[in-house]
């Protein structure tokens, strides 16, 4: 079994492996780096061996370039939704200074990830599910006294599935059909941005296992 200090998921993709298998390799590789192979199920260890046996041998002591945080699955999932919202008619049709609460929230979550730089392997992504109720609470807070429009939170994922295979789930959960899209008045944007940065940043710092020993200062947006 060949190993390296860097994830080689991109090479498996070039070899024709399915997006689902490439993503599985990526998550298992990162889990092994953090927690060790002994904590993996036998079938997962066998999957890693199969993947690494398929990879070409490294020609030197150096592995491929380390995968950027922005290329990790969880980061790309959040970015997919942010980009879909920013390009949607509901957002582009707003008055000057107005912002949808959801794009503001996702911007702050992504900036918090940029700030703390978690591994975003399987342990972190499992804990990231605990951010869902925090997002919903923030959105409910933003909706109080605000104009509430509609956004289809399922469509960005469905559009992606029409182009490639993905195991990603809807942003608001599979059973949630709520389309509420609160719009922040110009004078309410900054206060909501700070609240989202504070709550999401603290949750990421406290919950993600790879940040257990982090000495990064608190994220303030």
Secondary structure, DSSP 4 states (H G I P E B T S, - for coil): ----SS--HHHHHHTT--HHHHHHHHHHHHHHHHH-GGGS-HHHHHHHHHHHHHSPPPSSS--SPPPPGGGSHHHHHHHHHHHHHHHSHHHHTSPTT-EEHHHHHHHHHHHHHHHH----SHHHHHHHGGGHHHHHHHHHHHHTTSEEEE--TTHHHHHHHTTS------TT-TT----EEEEE-GGGHHHHHHHHHHHHHHHHHHH-GGGTT--PPPP--
